[in-house]
Amino acid sequence: MKAIAHTFAITLGALVYDGTQLHTIAPYKVRAVDISGAGDMFAGAFLFDITPGKDFPTAGNLASFAAATVVSNYGARLNATQQQQILLQVYR
């Protein structure tokens, strides 16, 4: 991948490449009940942090945790309270 892409992210926990360094983000252990929306949640959370300038490891950590949270619930979305809890847990 590094030979053809300047940056990338792979979900498995997260493996993110910022153009210089490859970062491995440990997966969060959860009981998955519905995998609907996991990839979209990962991508959205990753972009949420990258857009204002956070680094790839930070964004990968948020994305991994958000995806783990969404697969722990039924449905592909999280409510506002769940979203805030994720941010509080990741950035405390």
PDB file as gemmi writes it, atoms N, CA and C in Angstrom:
CRYST1    1.000    1.000    1.000  90.00  90.00  90.00 P 1                      
ATOM      1  N   MET A   1       0.817  -1.190   0.000  1.00  0.00           N  
ATOM      2  CA  MET A   1       0.000   0.000   0.000  1.00  0.00           C  
ATOM      3  C   MET A   1       0.868   1.265   0.000  1.00  0.00           C  
ATOM      4  N   LYS A   2       1.932   1.266   0.800  1.00  0.00           N  
ATOM      5  CA  LYS A   2       2.769   2.460   0.881  1.00  0.00           C  
ATOM      6  C   LYS A   2       3.390   2.823  -0.465  1.00  0.00           C  
ATOM      7  N   ALA A   3       3.534   1.841  -1.334  1.00  0.00           N  
ATOM      8  CA  ALA A   3       4.133   2.108  -2.645  1.00  0.00           C  
ATOM      9  C   ALA A   3       3.191   2.877  -3.572  1.00  0.00           C  
ATOM     10  N   ILE A   4       1.862   2.809  -3.310  1.00  0.00           N  
ATOM     11  CA  ILE A   4       0.915   3.458  -4.213  1.00  0.00           C  
ATOM     12  C   ILE A   4       0.043   4.528  -3.561  1.00  0.00           C  
ATOM     13  N   ALA A   5       0.071   4.625  -2.220  1.00  0.00           N  
ATOM     14  CA  ALA A   5      -0.775   5.604  -1.541  1.00  0.00           C  
ATOM     15  C   ALA A   5       0.065   6.492  -0.623  1.00  0.00           C  
ATOM     16  N   HIS A   6      -0.267   7.760  -0.587  1.00  0.00           N  
ATOM     17  CA  HIS A   6       0.446   8.696   0.293  1.00  0.00           C  
ATOM     18  C   HIS A   6       0.045   8.497   1.746  1.00  0.00           C  
ATOM     19  N   THR A   7      -1.236   8.213   1.975  1.00  0.00           N  
ATOM     20  CA  THR A   7      -1.765   7.943   3.308  1.00  0.00           C  
ATOM     21  C   THR A   7      -2.850   6.885   3.175  1.00  0.00           C  
ATOM     22  N   PHE A   8      -3.146   6.171   4.276  1.00  0.00           N  
ATOM     23  CA  PHE A   8      -4.254   5.215   4.268  1.00  0.00           C  
ATOM     24  C   PHE A   8      -4.597   4.790   5.681  1.00  0.00           C  
ATOM     25  N   ALA A   9      -5.752   4.144   5.805  1.00  0.00           N  
ATOM     26  CA  ALA A   9      -6.192   3.556   7.068  1.00  0.00           C  
ATOM     27  C   ALA A   9      -6.841   2.217   6.748  1.00  0.00           C  
ATOM     28  N   ILE A  10      -6.501   1.205   7.540  1.00  0.00           N  
ATOM     29  CA  ILE A  10      -7.073  -0.127   7.392  1.00  0.00           C  
ATOM     30  C   ILE A  10      -7.700  -0.486   8.731  1.00  0.00           C  
ATOM     31  N   THR A  11      -8.928  -0.968   8.690  1.00  0.00           N  
ATOM     32  CA  THR A  11      -9.596  -1.313   9.942  1.00  0.00           C  
ATOM     33  C   THR A  11      -9.272  -2.746  10.336  1.00  0.00           C  
ATOM     34  N   LEU A  12      -8.775  -2.922  11.525  1.00  0.00           N  
ATOM     35  CA  LEU A  12      -8.524  -4.203  12.177  1.00  0.00           C  
ATOM     36  C   LEU A  12      -8.119  -3.874  13.594  1.00  0.00           C  
ATOM     37  N   GLY A  13      -8.837  -3.015  14.237  1.00  0.00           N  
ATOM     38  CA  GLY A  13      -8.396  -2.097  15.261  1.00  0.00           C  
ATOM     39  C   GLY A  13      -8.152  -0.887  14.406  1.00  0.00           C  
ATOM     40  N   ALA A  14      -6.943  -0.648  14.056  1.00  0.00           N  
ATOM     41  CA  ALA A  14      -6.623   0.295  12.985  1.00  0.00           C  
ATOM     42  C   ALA A  14      -5.145   0.185  12.661  1.00  0.00           C  
ATOM     43  N   LEU A  15      -4.868   0.269  11.418  1.00  0.00           N  
ATOM     44  CA  LEU A  15      -3.511   0.371  10.908  1.00  0.00           C  
ATOM     45  C   LEU A  15      -3.544   1.610  10.028  1.00  0.00           C  
ATOM     46  N   VAL A  16      -2.867   2.666  10.455  1.00  0.00           N  
ATOM     47  CA  VAL A  16      -2.933   3.938   9.727  1.00  0.00           C  
ATOM     48  C   VAL A  16      -1.531   4.375   9.322  1.00  0.00           C  
ATOM     49  N   TYR A  17      -1.451   4.946   8.154  1.00  0.00           N  
ATOM     50  CA  TYR A  17      -0.182   5.433   7.613  1.00  0.00           C  
ATOM     51  C   TYR A  17      -0.347   6.906   7.286  1.00  0.00           C  
ATOM     52  N   ASP A  18       0.466   7.743   7.912  1.00  0.00           N  
ATOM     53  CA  ASP A  18       0.333   9.193   7.757  1.00  0.00           C  
ATOM     54  C   ASP A  18       1.233   9.785   6.679  1.00  0.00           C  
ATOM     55  N   GLY A  19       1.817   8.942   5.863  1.00  0.00           N  
ATOM     56  CA  GLY A  19       2.727   9.407   4.828  1.00  0.00           C  
ATOM     57  C   GLY A  19       4.180   9.260   5.224  1.00  0.00           C  
ATOM     58  N   THR A  20       4.417   9.100   6.524  1.00  0.00           N  
ATOM     59  CA  THR A  20       5.768   8.943   7.040  1.00  0.00           C  
ATOM     60  C   THR A  20       5.906   7.680   7.884  1.00  0.00           C  
ATOM     61  N   GLN A  21       4.949   7.464   8.761  1.00  0.00           N  
ATOM     62  CA  GLN A  21       5.049   6.377   9.729  1.00  0.00           C  
ATOM     63  C   GLN A  21       3.777   5.548   9.740  1.00  0.00           C  
ATOM     64  N   LEU A  22       3.935   4.240   9.913  1.00  0.00           N  
ATOM     65  CA  LEU A  22       2.830   3.315  10.055  1.00  0.00           C  
ATOM     66  C   LEU A  22       2.519   3.185  11.538  1.00  0.00           C  
ATOM     67  N   HIS A  23       1.249   3.364  11.916  1.00  0.00           N  
ATOM     68  CA  HIS A  23       0.827   3.307  13.321  1.00  0.00           C  
ATOM     69  C   HIS A  23      -0.184   2.176  13.492  1.00  0.00           C  
ATOM     70  N   THR A  24       0.007   1.353  14.503  1.00  0.00           N  
ATOM     71  CA  THR A  24      -0.931   0.285  14.815  1.00  0.00           C  
ATOM     72  C   THR A  24      -1.749   0.710  16.025  1.00  0.00           C  
ATOM     73  N   ILE A  25      -3.063   0.671  15.880  1.00  0.00           N  
ATOM     74  CA  ILE A  25      -3.989   1.003  16.966  1.00  0.00           C  
ATOM     75  C   ILE A  25      -4.624  -0.304  17.429  1.00  0.00           C  
ATOM     76  N   ALA A  26      -4.492  -0.612  18.699  1.00  0.00           N  
ATOM     77  CA  ALA A  26      -5.060  -1.858  19.222  1.00  0.00           C  
ATOM     78  C   ALA A  26      -6.585  -1.823  19.122  1.00  0.00           C  
ATOM     79  N   PRO A  27      -7.188  -2.956  18.774  1.00  0.00           N  
ATOM     80  CA  PRO A  27      -8.654  -2.997  18.712  1.00  0.00           C  
ATOM     81  C   PRO A  27      -9.255  -2.969  20.115  1.00  0.00           C  
ATOM     82  N   TYR A  28     -10.461  -2.474  20.205  1.00  0.00           N  
ATOM     83  CA  TYR A  28     -11.207  -2.501  21.456  1.00  0.00           C  
ATOM     84  C   TYR A  28     -11.988  -3.806  21.490  1.00  0.00           C  
ATOM     85  N   LYS A  29     -11.914  -4.515  22.593  1.00  0.00           N  
ATOM     86  CA  LYS A  29     -12.627  -5.780  22.718  1.00  0.00           C  
ATOM     87  C   LYS A  29     -14.055  -5.518  23.156  1.00  0.00           C  
ATOM     88  N   VAL A  30     -14.985  -5.920  22.308  1.00  0.00           N  
ATOM     89  CA  VAL A  30     -16.408  -5.760  22.599  1.00  0.00           C  
ATOM     90  C   VAL A  30     -17.143  -7.008  22.130  1.00  0.00           C  
ATOM     91  N   ARG A  31     -18.367  -7.157  22.558  1.00  0.00           N  
ATOM     92  CA  ARG A  31     -19.233  -8.221  22.057  1.00  0.00           C  
ATOM     93  C   ARG A  31     -20.035  -7.636  20.901  1.00  0.00           C  
ATOM     94  N   ALA A  32     -19.698  -8.034  19.695  1.00  0.00           N  
ATOM     95  CA  ALA A  32     -20.381  -7.514  18.507  1.00  0.00           C  
ATOM     96  C   ALA A  32     -21.755  -8.167  18.379  1.00  0.00           C  
ATOM     97  N   VAL A  33     -22.778  -7.334  18.215  1.00  0.00           N  
ATOM     98  CA  VAL A  33     -24.135  -7.847  18.029  1.00  0.00           C  
ATOM     99  C   VAL A  33     -24.691  -7.495  16.654  1.00  0.00           C  
ATOM    100  N   ASP A  34     -24.133  -6.469  16.013  1.00  0.00           N  
ATOM    101  CA  ASP A  34     -24.599  -6.041  14.686  1.00  0.00           C  
ATOM    102  C   ASP A  34     -23.482  -5.238  14.047  1.00  0.00           C  
ATOM    103  N   ILE A  35     -22.940  -5.751  12.943  1.00  0.00           N  
ATOM    104  CA  ILE A  35     -21.801  -5.066  12.323  1.00  0.00           C  
ATOM    105  C   ILE A  35     -22.217  -3.991  11.325  1.00  0.00           C  
ATOM    106  N   SER A  36     -23.511  -3.762  11.189  1.00  0.00           N  
ATOM    107  CA  SER A  36     -23.994  -2.712  10.282  1.00  0.00           C  
ATOM    108  C   SER A  36     -23.399  -1.365  10.678  1.00  0.00           C  
ATOM    109  N   GLY A  37     -22.818  -0.687   9.739  1.00  0.00           N  
ATOM    110  CA  GLY A  37     -22.318   0.663   9.974  1.00  0.00           C  
ATOM    111  C   GLY A  37     -20.917   0.753  10.530  1.00  0.00           C  
ATOM    112  N   ALA A  38     -20.254  -0.386  10.767  1.00  0.00           N  
ATOM    113  CA  ALA A  38     -18.924  -0.335  11.380  1.00  0.00           C  
ATOM    114  C   ALA A  38     -17.917   0.425  10.509  1.00  0.00           C  
ATOM    115  N   GLY A  39     -17.887   0.128   9.233  1.00  0.00           N  
ATOM    116  CA  GLY A  39     -16.945   0.802   8.338  1.00  0.00           C  
ATOM    117  C   GLY A  39     -17.242   2.274   8.177  1.00  0.00           C  
ATOM    118  N   ASP A  40     -18.526   2.594   8.038  1.00  0.00           N  
ATOM    119  CA  ASP A  40     -18.912   4.002   7.926  1.00  0.00           C  
ATOM    120  C   ASP A  40     -18.582   4.761   9.207  1.00  0.00           C  
ATOM    121  N   MET A  41     -18.808   4.131  10.353  1.00  0.00           N  
ATOM    122  CA  MET A  41     -18.500   4.784  11.629  1.00  0.00           C  
ATOM    123  C   MET A  41     -16.993   5.012  11.746  1.00  0.00           C  
ATOM    124  N   PHE A  42     -16.207   4.009  11.359  1.00  0.00           N  
ATOM    125  CA  PHE A  42     -14.759   4.163  11.406  1.00  0.00           C  
ATOM    126  C   PHE A  42     -14.329   5.336  10.526  1.00  0.00           C  
ATOM    127  N   ALA A  43     -14.789   5.335   9.286  1.00  0.00           N  
ATOM    128  CA  ALA A  43     -14.399   6.384   8.338  1.00  0.00           C  
ATOM    129  C   ALA A  43     -14.832   7.763   8.828  1.00  0.00           C  
ATOM    130  N   GLY A  44     -16.066   7.866   9.291  1.00  0.00           N  
ATOM    131  CA  GLY A  44     -16.568   9.155   9.762  1.00  0.00           C  
ATOM    132  C   GLY A  44     -15.806   9.679  10.962  1.00  0.00           C  
ATOM    133  N   ALA A  45     -15.526   8.805  11.923  1.00  0.00           N  
ATOM    134  CA  ALA A  45     -14.793   9.217  13.124  1.00  0.00           C  
ATOM    135  C   ALA A  45     -13.353   9.591  12.781  1.00  0.00           C  
ATOM    136  N   PHE A  46     -12.745   8.826  11.878  1.00  0.00           N  
ATOM    137  CA  PHE A  46     -11.377   9.133  11.458  1.00  0.00           C  
ATOM    138  C   PHE A  46     -11.319  10.516  10.798  1.00  0.00           C  
ATOM    139  N   LEU A  47     -12.232  10.765   9.889  1.00  0.00           N  
ATOM    140  CA  LEU A  47     -12.265  12.070   9.208  1.00  0.00           C  
ATOM    141  C   LEU A  47     -12.625  13.206  10.162  1.00  0.00           C  
ATOM    142  N   PHE A  48     -13.469  12.919  11.165  1.00  0.00           N  
ATOM    143  CA  PHE A  48     -13.835  13.898  12.179  1.00  0.00           C  
ATOM    144  C   PHE A  48     -12.597  14.440  12.884  1.00  0.00           C  
ATOM    145  N   ASP A  49     -11.625  13.574  13.131  1.00  0.00           N  
ATOM    146  CA  ASP A  49     -10.404  14.007  13.821  1.00  0.00           C  
ATOM    147  C   ASP A  49      -9.327  14.525  12.871  1.00  0.00           C  
ATOM    148  N   ILE A  50      -9.225  13.952  11.696  1.00  0.00           N  
ATOM    149  CA  ILE A  50      -8.198  14.389  10.738  1.00  0.00           C  
ATOM    150  C   ILE A  50      -8.493  15.787  10.198  1.00  0.00           C  
ATOM    151  N   THR A  51      -9.757  16.072   9.949  1.00  0.00           N  
ATOM    152  CA  THR A  51     -10.140  17.350   9.336  1.00  0.00           C  
ATOM    153  C   THR A  51      -9.637  18.570  10.112  1.00  0.00           C  
ATOM    154  N   PRO A  52      -9.792  18.618  11.449  1.00  0.00           N  
ATOM    155  CA  PRO A  52      -9.269  19.791  12.158  1.00  0.00           C  
ATOM    156  C   PRO A  52      -7.770  19.719  12.462  1.00  0.00           C  
ATOM    157  N   GLY A  53      -7.092  18.634  12.025  1.00  0.00           N  
ATOM    158  CA  GLY A  53      -5.649  18.580  12.155  1.00  0.00           C  
ATOM    159  C   GLY A  53      -5.086  17.637  13.195  1.00  0.00           C  
ATOM    160  N   LYS A  54      -5.907  16.779  13.775  1.00  0.00           N  
ATOM    161  CA  LYS A  54      -5.359  15.808  14.726  1.00  0.00           C  
ATOM    162  C   LYS A  54      -4.505  14.805  13.960  1.00  0.00           C  
ATOM    163  N   ASP A  55      -3.583  14.162  14.649  1.00  0.00           N  
ATOM    164  CA  ASP A  55      -2.675  13.216  13.988  1.00  0.00           C  
ATOM    165  C   ASP A  55      -3.368  11.873  13.717  1.00  0.00           C  
ATOM    166  N   PHE A  56      -2.743  11.069  12.889  1.00  0.00           N  
ATOM    167  CA  PHE A  56      -3.327   9.789  12.476  1.00  0.00           C  
ATOM    168  C   PHE A  56      -3.529   8.828  13.642  1.00  0.00           C  
ATOM    169  N   PRO A  57      -2.569   8.682  14.580  1.00  0.00           N  
ATOM    170  CA  PRO A  57      -2.821   7.779  15.705  1.00  0.00           C  
ATOM    171  C   PRO A  57      -4.023   8.209  16.549  1.00  0.00           C  
ATOM    172  N   THR A  58      -4.175   9.491  16.771  1.00  0.00           N  
ATOM    173  CA  THR A  58      -5.312   9.992  17.542  1.00  0.00           C  
ATOM    174  C   THR A  58      -6.616   9.710  16.811  1.00  0.00           C  
ATOM    175  N   ALA A  59      -6.645  10.007  15.527  1.00  0.00           N  
ATOM    176  CA  ALA A  59      -7.845   9.757  14.722  1.00  0.00           C  
ATOM    177  C   ALA A  59      -8.141   8.264  14.624  1.00  0.00           C  
ATOM    178  N   GLY A  60      -7.106   7.445  14.493  1.00  0.00           N  
ATOM    179  CA  GLY A  60      -7.307   6.000  14.433  1.00  0.00           C  
ATOM    180  C   GLY A  60      -7.859   5.445  15.725  1.00  0.00           C  
ATOM    181  N   ASN A  61      -7.424   5.984  16.842  1.00  0.00           N  
ATOM    182  CA  ASN A  61      -7.939   5.545  18.138  1.00  0.00           C  
ATOM    183  C   ASN A  61      -9.419   5.887  18.280  1.00  0.00           C  
ATOM    184  N   LEU A  62      -9.783   7.113  17.938  1.00  0.00           N  
ATOM    185  CA  LEU A  62     -11.195   7.495  17.994  1.00  0.00           C  
ATOM    186  C   LEU A  62     -12.016   6.621  17.058  1.00  0.00           C  
ATOM    187  N   ALA A  63     -11.538   6.421  15.849  1.00  0.00           N  
ATOM    188  CA  ALA A  63     -12.272   5.634  14.862  1.00  0.00           C  
ATOM    189  C   ALA A  63     -12.454   4.193  15.317  1.00  0.00           C  
ATOM    190  N   SER A  64     -11.429   3.602  15.883  1.00  0.00           N  
ATOM    191  CA  SER A  64     -11.507   2.229  16.363  1.00  0.00           C  
ATOM    192  C   SER A  64     -12.522   2.114  17.499  1.00  0.00           C  
ATOM    193  N   PHE A  65     -12.486   3.052  18.424  1.00  0.00           N  
ATOM    194  CA  PHE A  65     -13.415   3.017  19.552  1.00  0.00           C  
ATOM    195  C   PHE A  65     -14.852   3.259  19.095  1.00  0.00           C  
ATOM    196  N   ALA A  66     -15.054   4.201  18.193  1.00  0.00           N  
ATOM    197  CA  ALA A  66     -16.402   4.489  17.688  1.00  0.00           C  
ATOM    198  C   ALA A  66     -16.970   3.284  16.941  1.00  0.00           C  
ATOM    199  N   ALA A  67     -16.158   2.633  16.117  1.00  0.00           N  
ATOM    200  CA  ALA A  67     -16.615   1.444  15.387  1.00  0.00           C  
ATOM    201  C   ALA A  67     -16.927   0.309  16.356  1.00  0.00           C  
ATOM    202  N   ALA A  68     -16.097   0.131  17.381  1.00  0.00           N  
ATOM    203  CA  ALA A  68     -16.361  -0.907  18.383  1.00  0.00           C  
ATOM    204  C   ALA A  68     -17.666  -0.636  19.112  1.00  0.00           C  
ATOM    205  N   THR A  69     -17.931   0.628  19.387  1.00  0.00           N  
ATOM    206  CA  THR A  69     -19.163   0.991  20.080  1.00  0.00           C  
ATOM    207  C   THR A  69     -20.378   0.710  19.208  1.00  0.00           C  
ATOM    208  N   VAL A  70     -20.314   1.050  17.932  1.00  0.00           N  
ATOM    209  CA  VAL A  70     -21.473   0.851  17.060  1.00  0.00           C  
ATOM    210  C   VAL A  70     -21.772  -0.634  16.864  1.00  0.00           C  
ATOM    211  N   VAL A  71     -20.760  -1.494  16.795  1.00  0.00           N  
ATOM    212  CA  VAL A  71     -21.040  -2.926  16.616  1.00  0.00           C  
ATOM    213  C   VAL A  71     -21.541  -3.573  17.898  1.00  0.00           C  
ATOM    214  N   SER A  72     -21.417  -2.884  19.029  1.00  0.00           N  
ATOM    215  CA  SER A  72     -21.913  -3.390  20.305  1.00  0.00           C  
ATOM    216  C   SER A  72     -23.403  -3.141  20.480  1.00  0.00           C  
ATOM    217  N   ASN A  73     -23.991  -2.418  19.536  1.00  0.00           N  
ATOM    218  CA  ASN A  73     -25.409  -2.052  19.588  1.00  0.00           C  
ATOM    219  C   ASN A  73     -26.101  -2.550  18.331  1.00  0.00           C  
ATOM    220  N   TYR A  74     -27.406  -2.602  18.384  1.00  0.00           N  
ATOM    221  CA  TYR A  74     -28.172  -2.911  17.183  1.00  0.00           C  
ATOM    222  C   TYR A  74     -28.379  -1.626  16.397  1.00  0.00           C  
ATOM    223  N   GLY A  75     -28.156  -1.695  15.107  1.00  0.00           N  
ATOM    224  CA  GLY A  75     -28.325  -0.537  14.243  1.00  0.00           C  
ATOM    225  C   GLY A  75     -26.994   0.104  13.924  1.00  0.00           C  
ATOM    226  N   ALA A  76     -27.015   0.921  12.880  1.00  0.00           N  
ATOM    227  CA  ALA A  76     -25.776   1.501  12.362  1.00  0.00           C  
ATOM    228  C   ALA A  76     -25.481   2.892  12.889  1.00  0.00           C  
ATOM    229  N   ARG A  77     -26.259   3.368  13.837  1.00  0.00           N  
ATOM    230  CA  ARG A  77     -26.065   4.739  14.331  1.00  0.00           C  
ATOM    231  C   ARG A  77     -25.953   4.764  15.833  1.00  0.00           C  
ATOM    232  N   LEU A  78     -25.327   5.808  16.303  1.00  0.00           N  
ATOM    233  CA  LEU A  78     -25.245   6.066  17.731  1.00  0.00           C  
ATOM    234  C   LEU A  78     -26.026   7.332  18.036  1.00  0.00           C  
ATOM    235  N   ASN A  79     -26.676   7.353  19.189  1.00  0.00           N  
ATOM    236  CA  ASN A  79     -27.411   8.570  19.555  1.00  0.00           C  
ATOM    237  C   ASN A  79     -26.431   9.618  20.093  1.00  0.00           C  
ATOM    238  N   ALA A  80     -26.917  10.814  20.321  1.00  0.00           N  
ATOM    239  CA  ALA A  80     -26.063  11.933  20.737  1.00  0.00           C  
ATOM    240  C   ALA A  80     -25.353  11.646  22.055  1.00  0.00           C  
ATOM    241  N   THR A  81     -26.027  10.987  22.976  1.00  0.00           N  
ATOM    242  CA  THR A  81     -25.408  10.656  24.262  1.00  0.00           C  
ATOM    243  C   THR A  81     -24.244   9.695  24.064  1.00  0.00           C  
ATOM    244  N   GLN A  82     -24.430   8.675  23.242  1.00  0.00           N  
ATOM    245  CA  GLN A  82     -23.355   7.727  22.954  1.00  0.00           C  
ATOM    246  C   GLN A  82     -22.174   8.421  22.280  1.00  0.00           C  
ATOM    247  N   GLN A  83     -22.461   9.334  21.376  1.00  0.00           N  
ATOM    248  CA  GLN A  83     -21.398  10.067  20.699  1.00  0.00           C  
ATOM    249  C   GLN A  83     -20.575  10.869  21.694  1.00  0.00           C  
ATOM    250  N   GLN A  84     -21.246  11.555  22.601  1.00  0.00           N  
ATOM    251  CA  GLN A  84     -20.543  12.352  23.608  1.00  0.00           C  
ATOM    252  C   GLN A  84     -19.728  11.464  24.546  1.00  0.00           C  
ATOM    253  N   GLN A  85     -20.275  10.297  24.906  1.00  0.00           N  
ATOM    254  CA  GLN A  85     -19.550   9.372  25.777  1.00  0.00           C  
ATOM    255  C   GLN A  85     -18.263   8.883  25.113  1.00  0.00           C  
ATOM    256  N   ILE A  86     -18.321   8.632  23.821  1.00  0.00           N  
ATOM    257  CA  ILE A  86     -17.119   8.213  23.088  1.00  0.00           C  
ATOM    258  C   ILE A  86     -16.058   9.303  23.156  1.00  0.00           C  
ATOM    259  N   LEU A  87     -16.452  10.531  22.866  1.00  0.00           N  
ATOM    260  CA  LEU A  87     -15.491  11.640  22.901  1.00  0.00           C  
ATOM    261  C   LEU A  87     -14.909  11.832  24.299  1.00  0.00           C  
ATOM    262  N   LEU A  88     -15.752  11.737  25.324  1.00  0.00           N  
ATOM    263  CA  LEU A  88     -15.265  11.876  26.691  1.00  0.00           C  
ATOM    264  C   LEU A  88     -14.295  10.771  27.066  1.00  0.00           C  
ATOM    265  N   GLN A  89     -14.588   9.550  26.661  1.00  0.00           N  
ATOM    266  CA  GLN A  89     -13.724   8.419  26.998  1.00  0.00           C  
ATOM    267  C   GLN A  89     -12.378   8.511  26.263  1.00  0.00           C  
ATOM    268  N   VAL A  90     -12.421   8.866  24.996  1.00  0.00           N  
ATOM    269  CA  VAL A  90     -11.191   8.903  24.207  1.00  0.00           C  
ATOM    270  C   VAL A  90     -10.317  10.092  24.589  1.00  0.00           C  
ATOM    271  N   TYR A  91     -10.920  11.226  24.920  1.00  0.00           N  
ATOM    272  CA  TYR A  91     -10.147  12.462  25.161  1.00  0.00           C  
ATOM    273  C   TYR A  91     -10.073  12.882  26.614  1.00  0.00           C  
ATOM    274  N   ARG A  92     -10.271  11.970  27.543  1.00  0.00           N  
ATOM    275  CA  ARG A  92     -10.155  12.363  28.954  1.00  0.00           C  
ATOM    276  C   ARG A  92      -8.742  12.463  29.400  1.00  0.00           C  
TER     277      ARG A  92                                                      
END                                                                             
